Amino acid sequence: MTLLDDILDLSQGPPPALVLMDCQMPGMDGYAATQELRRLERAGARPRLPVVALTASVRDRDRERCVAAGMDDFLTKPLDLGELRRAVERWAPRRVPG
């Protein structure tokens, strides 16, 4: 099972409101997982999910790599809770119960 499999399994029920994607992971990293997710979305297999990158790197080229992979936003670790809250408010759609 890969990271992408985990994301797609979540999509079997109601889709997640937001994906927080760690860029530096063993196996399929966050960049590759996001690229594959976007490919599936373009093929019509999935609704588009907002993806926010989580990375320890603050270099401009890493931010550019996130954008090129199809990520919507970029947060650096260690996470600032205020920045995380703003990203969630910006990217996660509000769901009305019922």
C-alpha positions in Angstrom: 0.0 0.0 0.0 1.4 3.4 -0.9 0.6 6.9 0.2 -1.5 7.4 -2.9 -3.5 4.3 -2.2 -4.2 5.7 1.3 -5.5 9.0 -0.2 -7.6 7.2 -2.8 -9.0 4.8 -0.2 -10.2 7.9 1.7 -12.0 9.0 -1.4 -14.2 5.9 -1.5 -16.5 7.6 1.0 -16.9 11.3 1.2 -13.6 12.8 -0.1 -11.3 14.5 2.4 -11.7 18.2 2.5 -7.9 18.7 2.3 -4.7 16.7 1.9 -1.7 17.7 4.0 1.2 16.2 1.9 4.6 15.6 3.5 7.1 16.2 0.6 10.0 14.1 2.0 8.7 10.6 2.7 10.3 7.2 1.9 8.9 5.3 -1.1 6.6 7.5 -3.1 7.3 11.1 -1.9 4.7 13.8 -1.7 5.7 15.3 -5.1 5.2 12.0 -6.9 2.0 11.2 -5.0 0.5 14.6 -5.9 1.5 14.3 -9.5 -0.3 10.9 -9.7 -3.3 12.3 -7.8 -3.6 15.1 -10.3 -3.2 12.7 -13.3 -6.2 10.7 -11.9 -8.2 13.8 -11.4 -7.6 15.0 -15.0 -8.7 11.6 -16.2 -12.0 12.2 -14.4 -11.5 9.4 -11.9 -11.6 11.7 -8.9 -12.8 15.2 -7.9 -10.0 17.7 -7.4 -8.6 17.7 -3.8 -6.7 20.6 -2.4 -3.2 19.6 -1.5 -1.0 21.6 0.9 2.7 20.7 1.0 4.5 20.2 4.3 8.2 20.5 4.0 11.2 21.3 6.2 12.8 23.2 3.2 12.3 26.9 2.8 14.2 27.3 -0.5 12.4 29.0 -3.4 13.2 26.0 -5.7 11.4 23.7 -3.3 8.3 25.9 -3.4 8.5 25.9 -7.2 8.7 22.1 -7.2 5.6 21.9 -5.1 3.7 24.1 -7.5 5.0 22.1 -10.5 3.8 18.9 -8.8 0.3 20.4 -8.5 0.2 21.3 -4.9 -2.0 24.3 -4.0 -0.1 25.7 -1.0 3.2 25.3 0.9 3.8 25.2 4.7 7.2 24.8 6.3 8.0 22.6 9.3 8.0 23.0 12.2 4.4 24.1 11.6 3.1 27.3 12.9 -0.5 26.6 14.1 -1.8 30.0 12.8 -0.4 29.3 9.3 -1.9 25.8 9.4 -5.3 27.2 10.5 -5.2 29.8 7.6 -4.3 27.1 5.1 -7.2 24.9 6.3 -9.6 27.8 6.2 -8.4 28.8 2.7 -8.4 25.4 1.1 -10.9 23.1 2.9 -14.4 23.7 1.6 -17.0 24.3 4.3 -19.5 21.4 4.6 -23.0 22.1 5.7 -24.4 19.2 7.8 -27.4 17.3 6.5 
